[in-house]
Amino acid sequence: MTGKTITAIALGLFATLSLPLSGCGDNRGTSSPDASITVEGLYPSFEPGQTQYVARCGSRAAGIRIEASHETSVSIDSTARRTGVIKAEPDVRPGEDFEIAVTGHDGRHTSYRVRCLPTDFPRWRFQQLRPVNPGLFVVAFRPTQDARPWVIVFDHQGVPRWWYSPDTRALWGQVLKDGTIAWARSLGDGYGSDPRMAYEVRSPSGELVRVVKTKGSIIDGHEFQELENGNVLVDSYAPAGRVDLKRFGGPARTSAVFAEIQEIDPAGRVIWRWNSHRHIHFSETRRWWNNVLSNGKAGVGGATTFDPVHLNSIEPRETDELVISTRHTDAIYGIARPTGDIRWKLGGTHTDESLRVIGDPARKRFGGQHDARIAPDGSLTVYDNGKDRPRRPRVVSYRLDPDRGTATYLGQLNDSRITTSHCCGSARPLIEGGWLVSWGDNPLVTGFDSDGQAAFRLELPTSTFRAVPVPEGATSVATLDRGMEAMER
């Protein structure tokens, strides 16, 4: 792949421009039997050595145009071989694929597979800026408020390799270590108000494998974290009963929810749980109280319920410690699993557990941050929305030393196109180094290389809560393609 800036634009959005030839696992293919063939209307743009493509098919699409010299013949899905200018009009449904078979003057054959996108498949734009191979990654979004949601696996050239459109809104999605695909059902906007909320886990062929829910309260969709023992960490907003919020400007008798973490085994049993009650105090919500009190939701039984903590990520740091991010305290916490106590705190109001920050140029550490993760080198990396802070959203990293009570600033990433981020967002390490960043409520995903330089941008019609790399070895383009084949039947 060359280092020059190259833009590839999804079919049906603008014009289609060329991408450089670049192999991707099972997607390398062989050389064309004859160089005297051109194909228009494929994504990515046609290269003789690449054998798998997607295209918009049907009467409303621009169509696929093939031009073959007199020495080369082309067959579309076993039709008679032709030469010259050919318009591909395969008899396939959206989501299905067809073959373009090319025969050169010496009799050698090469087969190209093209999968037709569904007629309502969302538009996207992919811009390659620097050489990088992030592997496969997952996004989930609704193109418009009235549209169906989509869970899509993209490859390193911005090509959609797998997709599924669920019956319910999908907040975010990921490929699990066993190759299944999970996403959070998102229903309504209350706290524990719809028992249908769950994580769906499906096979690449779209079959429902299992549904994961919390026990004793309705699951929330912010986290689904796989553990080495096969269990998962999920979160819930557990009703707290009557609380007095008068000292914070709220009602003296009202309802609230606490943040709860549950570890659930494959049989659905709760192995361990933690609740923010008595660990994170309402006084730590501080500057967020006006926002919290103006955003009451219908809770259990329809009662107006408030969310003073708002847990949005869970991450193991050591075998006996979890790192959590809570938006409404502007803070990251280290929780001791054996006792549930707070070992350390980063950001937010000062407490006895607060770490001293060394070197961070931002005087106010976080602003409604999301997605606190432990990188392979042990550092803590946070997607900091910078909500109501005088700075851009950022991905910021620290070296933690809880024994000495310090967090040392290591650096940050920004995208010049992003100026604000009210909510949501993620920052995840890529297999070959670098980061994959969703900028919250912005319709942009940026891939950074190991030098911290923007390597690609994926523009979507609307924002995605998270963008999540596929774990190494979890699946492949070939496996995903077989899943798409199975969904055709």
Steps between C-alpha positions, in 0.01 A plus 500: 500500500635842416522781750317760296153620591237293324126535544255219436136599508216255548299415193192713462635785713728696273739382227712190546876558502785251488656318792851351487538126474528357850461140614287415803518146635276276290438791262827500300392302193722435196615701204253575224541278192516812287564861594266628227184510712346788693207487740300796632247496783682277750620588846791518548596597149596205281854362527591178313651334808203564729213257467226611744286812467168657594274701272163669491285290270152534356308747288574801720876444508749648256583147391816303431672561168767262366719563200706208368735502204447261208754263659305476825151361563271548800217291641253626761374219725553223240342693212655476156844654473516839330755762412482876450283720723278304737246628749474256791136437590517191723181324601568518875328658797658765723736331743577219256817476295586418140805407298689687232710237317781630279677287238823627347641440152708210635194327647575580863200581723455737793182525706386816678222494761271801543249525783202727441425743778141518626302779338486697826860435601634825649748716318853546626828662404847361567814709470846339514766743624798286599600133474330302776320168528254514790354162412123470529288725721134540595264796506126516567263788429169615356539714186195706603255496789244314290743257335593146596820460703807334353785301651787503248846344494738706284842398376819709477394648165163616626318210332197359685567126535205403723177667599178437687197720556338413837134544589591733786744788522860385546696732726841350415643170380810283515639170375570272795805277537311195371397682182139567598365854476337678794313826527299687759128529446398857571133562577363829625702745705422410859698329773399138522158563351485239221563131585571423133836672534782246465810410307431290194776259401470364146704275276646639175202340324263714710371222726424605858751322727401649835351800676684651797320690776579609853322351803281702734501808280472577131828495309650821363677506164827672585726200558553137401852406602631148440723346766765231459288251698214526249283721718388850403475828688181696432342802662161605627335804653362353822207686661593654834152553639427831668785751519528857624653731242397828665857605585585473128200704385268206439192351670520384861319176416572356160653201321853441372708223354844380602757357265528122529750254349423129469732220396291235324614152400400321175206336683361842594592482870624810684850423633580842645337840524589852604277801562607864520281552811724593797804510270433801273329779689242734348726794594746380233243581230557867575489706175268246334205545736320756281531262206391198706198673652385633162515154347275284715380181330220255554626222724336191641127561537527822301644705789727789405851372562839671499845368406769667715788268403454364142743212457622472139797257489652208693853369447714245690836644604636221714353170609352665807422848366249658261523845343171681448401831344202698632392793289317702764800515733759583230709222651667160451513258795703193587283249689639220716301189406546320834351785706328731251694795643628787287879460480569811293321779319610708202324829421182648646473634853787432735467206740744312719550252212579763236823461303734794450525573128843580359546687172147519358460838324123491568438658839155340522566137424182363348166621370235226489760245385426154353682176428787472750725216381825336602742486207732202435787689671293545817425869451152644546344658191178698519269645238449843659198676350612832646133577568475869601878527517696763303670242276442245226398142574811287542635153556729539800742247653658470845747272673336394825686450826233460770761396758662841466168670442591640155378500142759627252381657175635315194333686214176554314341468157267746328332528162497854361149443363352436846434797727232378745362172632196507725490128566601149399821406318780246533874446460631148441851372423561343159674166461798643312526812715310825487142577601147482367292794623129573481446869576173458688207689357696580185456289183872429475737216588875565482777243484840611635828325424762409761658845458176671599429625148150482348516209255138478382156646557166325467209739458153367581156656451468528879704426809593159637522456878820297463733367233652170611788305338444130445722294736800341334411157362130528590378494140604568141361646181440146374306401813287812486434441131382145574266648759359738241460205262302311764271800554417493128337160532 
